[in-house]
Amino acid sequence: MSIPTEPIGSIPRPAELIAAIQDQQANRISAEQFDAIAARAIHDTIRCLEQTGSTVITDGEQTKPSFATYPIAGLANLAPDGAVIPFADGHTRQLPRLAAGPFHCARYASTYLAAAKRITSLPLKQAVISASALSLLYPASGIPGSRDTFLSDLVGEASTDIRQCLEQGADTVQIDFTEGRLSLKLDPSGGLLEDFVALNNRVLGQLSPDEQERTGVHVCPGGDRDSTHSADVDYAGLLPALFRMRVSRFYLQLASESEPERVLRFVREHLAQNPNVRVFVGVVDPIHSAVETPEQVCDRVLRAAEYLPVSQLGSTDDCGFSPFADDTSTSREIAFAKIRARVEGTRLAAEKLAGR
């Protein structure tokens, strides 16, 4: 018996790369110099992930400016004063605002995948940002042209982002949907969440059944500078809508959840109606610096197996370790140590379950 285990995505960048990103933004470094530094970071990240024993890896999102803004970085039709996301410790992140149409991507995630495939033969997972997150770029005051046109453009670009990754050999594609839980803080009625799910399902509806089978969705309460934006929002309000998304894999933050058994009971109810999906439960917490032991991870996987069929169970990280390029709150060494613990602990759990 084996239990699949996968990363969420981002790994803290080396100091050299963080400085190079800042220099690039300030035009203090040539494209050739930046590319050389980025290539070293990607190569080192992939080699370190291979050494953890992972069977599915990522490029660590080393050259993404952030998990959310990589498709739009550098677009000329953006203004800096978009939606503000507050975090529990008081810091904020601000999205840009779409100043004029049409909407299009400046870059697709497949370009990151292509660079990683030149380095490793292991299966690669590619994270993409959700259409619902990008819909927050549209200003409340509107822009010339209709919102419906914007959403149609967005659906087309988001589906292209996923499809290109799959066509270029991604083992799986993960849609980052961290705004799902946040939406219930912004609109406790659930109306915004329903709109988000419907929009993402429009994107997924553009994919073939095989492409949907290789696509998953990740949810968490956000993770940046050791803080979250919506950990106080009850999972119970999110899960019914989440499980209506047309994907076969769900990646749920759980290690940092205060009542994991309660969440697992909700998940069990929904899995009974969705026998063809797999749920990857979070078993390590990137927010806290303490490195989990393999035995702790094993216990968390075994706990999940008490509620969920093993045939529908996987393990993962609660969140990316550095979703924003400038987040240095977690070191690379700690991130890799936590991933090693996840891999080894999941293996131990699989052995114990096989012996029962």
C-alpha positions in Angstrom: 0.0 0.0 0.0 1.2 3.5 -0.8 -0.3 6.9 0.0 0.6 9.7 -2.4 2.2 12.8 -1.0 2.7 16.1 -2.9 4.0 19.6 -2.2 1.8 22.6 -2.5 4.4 24.7 -4.4 6.6 27.5 -3.2 10.0 27.1 -1.5 11.8 30.1 0.1 14.2 31.7 -2.5 17.9 32.0 -1.9 19.1 35.4 -0.7 20.9 35.9 -4.1 17.7 35.4 -6.0 15.6 37.7 -3.8 18.2 40.4 -4.3 18.2 39.8 -8.0 14.4 40.1 -8.2 14.7 43.5 -6.5 17.5 44.5 -8.8 15.5 43.4 -11.8 12.5 45.5 -10.7 14.8 48.5 -10.3 16.5 47.9 -13.7 19.8 47.4 -11.9 20.6 44.0 -13.4 20.7 42.7 -17.0 18.3 40.0 -18.2 21.3 37.7 -18.7 22.5 38.2 -15.1 19.1 37.6 -13.7 18.5 34.5 -15.8 21.8 33.0 -14.6 20.9 33.6 -10.9 17.4 32.2 -11.4 18.7 29.1 -13.1 21.0 28.4 -10.2 18.1 28.7 -7.7 15.8 26.5 -9.7 18.5 23.8 -10.2 19.4 23.8 -6.5 15.7 23.8 -5.4 14.9 20.8 -7.6 17.9 18.9 -6.5 17.1 19.5 -2.9 13.5 18.4 -3.4 14.7 15.2 -5.1 16.9 14.5 -2.1 13.9 14.6 0.2 12.6 11.4 -1.4 9.6 13.2 -3.0 8.1 11.4 -6.0 6.3 14.5 -7.2 8.0 17.8 -7.1 7.7 21.5 -8.2 10.3 24.1 -9.2 9.6 25.8 -5.9 8.0 28.8 -7.7 11.5 30.4 -7.6 10.9 32.9 -10.3 7.3 33.7 -9.7 6.9 37.3 -8.2 4.0 35.7 -6.2 1.7 32.8 -6.5 -1.1 35.2 -7.5 0.5 37.8 -9.8 2.8 35.8 -12.1 0.3 35.9 -15.1 0.0 39.7 -15.0 3.5 40.9 -14.0 4.6 43.6 -16.4 1.2 44.3 -18.0 0.8 48.0 -19.0 -3.0 48.1 -18.3 -2.6 47.8 -14.5 -2.7 50.3 -11.7 -1.1 49.6 -8.3 -4.1 50.5 -6.1 -6.2 47.3 -6.2 -7.8 45.2 -3.6 -6.0 45.0 -0.2 -5.7 41.7 1.7 -5.2 42.2 5.4 -3.4 39.5 7.5 -3.9 38.7 11.1 -0.6 40.2 12.2 -1.5 43.6 10.7 0.5 43.5 7.5 -1.3 43.6 4.1 -0.7 42.6 0.5 -2.2 44.7 -2.3 -3.3 43.4 -5.7 -3.0 45.6 -8.8 -6.2 47.0 -10.4 -7.2 46.5 -14.0 -7.2 50.0 -15.5 -8.3 49.1 -19.0 -9.3 46.1 -21.1 -8.9 43.7 -22.6 -7.6 41.2 -20.0 -4.8 38.9 -21.0 -1.9 37.0 -19.4 1.6 38.3 -19.8 2.9 34.9 -18.9 1.6 31.3 -18.5 2.7 28.9 -15.8 3.9 26.5 -18.5 7.0 28.6 -18.9 8.1 27.7 -15.4 7.3 24.0 -16.1 9.4 24.0 -19.2 12.5 25.2 -17.3 12.0 22.6 -14.6 11.6 19.8 -17.0 15.1 20.4 -18.4 16.5 19.6 -14.9 14.5 16.6 -13.6 12.9 13.5 -14.8 10.6 13.2 -11.7 6.9 14.0 -12.2 6.3 17.8 -11.9 3.3 19.4 -10.4 2.5 22.9 -11.6 0.5 25.4 -9.5 -1.7 28.1 -11.3 -3.7 30.9 -9.8 -7.4 30.7 -9.9 -9.6 32.7 -12.1 -11.5 33.9 -9.0 -8.4 35.4 -7.5 -7.7 37.3 -10.8 -11.3 38.4 -10.9 -10.4 40.7 -7.9 -8.4 42.8 -10.4 -11.6 44.2 -11.8 -12.4 47.6 -10.1 -15.8 48.2 -8.4 -16.1 51.4 -10.5 -15.7 49.4 -13.7 -13.7 50.0 -16.8 -14.7 50.7 -20.4 -16.4 47.6 -21.8 -18.5 45.2 -19.8 -17.6 43.0 -16.8 -19.0 40.1 -18.8 -16.4 40.7 -21.5 -13.7 40.8 -18.8 -14.9 37.5 -17.3 -15.0 35.8 -20.7 -11.5 36.9 -21.3 -10.4 35.7 -17.9 -12.0 32.3 -18.3 -10.3 31.8 -21.6 -6.9 32.8 -20.3 -7.2 30.7 -17.1 -8.2 27.6 -19.0 -5.2 28.2 -21.4 -2.9 28.5 -18.4 -4.0 25.0 -17.1 -4.2 23.3 -20.5 -0.7 24.4 -21.6 0.8 23.0 -18.5 -0.9 19.6 -19.0 0.0 19.6 -22.7 3.6 20.2 -21.8 3.8 17.3 -19.5 2.7 18.4 -16.0 1.9 15.4 -13.9 -0.9 17.4 -12.3 -2.0 21.1 -12.2 -3.1 22.6 -8.9 -5.4 25.6 -8.8 -4.5 27.9 -5.9 -7.9 29.0 -4.4 -6.8 30.6 -1.1 -9.4 33.3 -1.5 -12.1 30.7 -1.1 -12.0 30.9 2.7 -11.3 34.6 2.6 -14.5 35.2 0.6 -16.5 34.1 3.6 -14.9 36.8 5.7 -15.7 39.4 3.0 -19.2 38.1 2.5 -20.5 35.8 5.3 -23.7 35.1 3.3 -21.6 32.9 1.0 -22.7 34.7 -2.1 -19.2 35.7 -3.1 -18.0 32.1 -2.5 -20.7 30.8 -4.8 -19.7 33.3 -7.5 -16.0 32.2 -7.1 -16.9 28.5 -7.5 -19.1 29.2 -10.5 -16.4 31.2 -12.2 -13.8 28.5 -11.6 -16.2 25.9 -12.8 -16.5 27.9 -16.0 -12.8 27.5 -16.5 -12.8 23.8 -15.6 -15.7 23.3 -18.1 -13.3 24.3 -20.9 -11.2 21.3 -20.1 -11.6 17.7 -21.3 -12.6 14.9 -18.7 -9.0 13.7 -18.8 -7.7 17.2 -18.1 -10.1 17.6 -15.2 -8.9 14.3 -13.9 -5.3 15.7 -13.7 -6.4 19.0 -12.1 -6.8 19.8 -8.4 -7.6 22.7 -6.1 -5.7 23.9 -3.0 -7.4 25.8 -0.2 -5.9 27.3 3.0 -6.4 30.5 5.1 -3.4 32.1 3.4 0.2 32.0 4.5 2.5 35.0 4.4 5.2 36.2 6.8 4.0 33.6 9.3 0.5 34.9 9.3 -2.9 34.1 7.7 -5.8 36.1 6.4 -8.7 33.8 7.2 -7.9 31.1 9.8 -10.8 32.4 11.9 -13.3 31.4 9.1 -15.0 28.1 9.7 -14.1 25.4 7.2 -17.7 24.2 7.4 -18.9 27.1 5.4 -16.3 26.4 2.6 -16.4 22.7 2.1 -19.9 22.2 0.6 -19.2 24.7 -2.2 -15.6 23.6 -2.6 -16.5 20.0 -3.4 -18.7 21.2 -6.2 -15.6 22.2 -8.1 -15.0 20.0 -11.1 -11.7 18.5 -10.1 -10.5 15.2 -8.9 -8.0 16.3 -6.2 -8.4 18.6 -3.2 -5.5 19.9 -1.2 -6.7 21.0 2.3 -4.7 22.8 5.0 -5.2 20.7 8.1 -2.0 20.5 10.2 -2.6 24.0 11.6 -6.3 23.5 12.1 -7.5 23.7 15.7 -10.1 21.0 15.3 -8.8 18.7 12.6 -11.2 15.8 13.5 -14.2 18.1 13.0 -12.9 19.1 9.6 -12.3 15.4 8.7 -15.9 14.6 9.6 -17.1 17.2 7.2 -14.8 15.9 4.5 -16.0 12.3 5.0 -19.6 13.4 4.4 -18.7 14.9 1.1 -16.4 12.1 0.0 -19.3 9.7 0.4 -20.9 11.5 -2.5 -17.6 11.9 -4.5 -16.0 8.4 -4.7 -13.7 9.4 -7.6 -11.8 12.2 -5.8 -8.8 12.2 -3.6 -8.2 14.5 -0.6 -4.6 15.5 0.3 -4.6 16.6 3.9 -2.0 19.0 5.2 0.4 17.3 7.6 3.1 19.9 8.0 2.6 23.6 8.9 4.8 26.1 7.0 3.7 28.9 9.3 5.6 27.5 12.3 9.4 27.1 12.4 9.3 23.8 14.5 10.0 20.9 12.1 7.6 18.1 12.4 9.0 14.6 13.1 8.1 11.8 10.7 6.3 10.2 13.7 4.1 13.3 14.1 3.3 13.3 10.3 2.6 9.5 10.5 0.1 10.2 13.4 -1.7 12.9 11.3 -2.0 10.6 8.3 -3.3 7.8 10.5 -5.8 10.2 12.1 -7.1 11.2 8.6 -7.4 7.5 7.7 -9.8 7.0 10.6 -12.2 9.2 8.7 -11.4 8.9 5.0 -10.9 5.9 2.8 -7.2 5.2 2.3 -7.9 4.9 -1.5 -9.0 8.5 -1.4 -6.3 9.9 0.9 -3.0 11.7 0.3 -0.8 14.1 2.2 0.6 17.5 1.5 1.9 20.7 3.1 -0.7 23.1 4.6 0.4 25.9 2.2 3.4 27.0 0.1 6.5 28.0 2.2 6.9 31.3 0.4 4.0 32.3 -1.8 5.4 35.8 -2.2 8.9 36.2 -3.5 10.0 38.5 -0.7 8.8 36.4 2.2 11.8 35.2 4.2 10.0 34.2 7.3 10.9 30.5 6.7 14.3 29.4 5.8 15.0 27.0 2.9 16.6 24.5 5.3 13.4 24.4 7.5 11.2 24.0 4.4 13.2 21.0 3.1 13.3 19.5 6.5 9.6 19.7 6.8 9.2 18.1 3.4 11.5 15.3 4.3 9.4 14.7 7.4 6.2 14.7 5.3 7.6 12.1 2.8 9.0 9.8 5.5 6.0 10.2 7.8 3.5 9.4 5.0 5.6 6.3 4.1 5.5 5.1 7.8 1.7 5.6 7.9 1.3 3.6 4.7 3.3 0.7 6.2 1.2 0.7 9.4 -2.0 0.8 7.5 -0.9 -2.1 5.3 -0.1 -4.2 8.3 -3.6 -3.8 9.8 
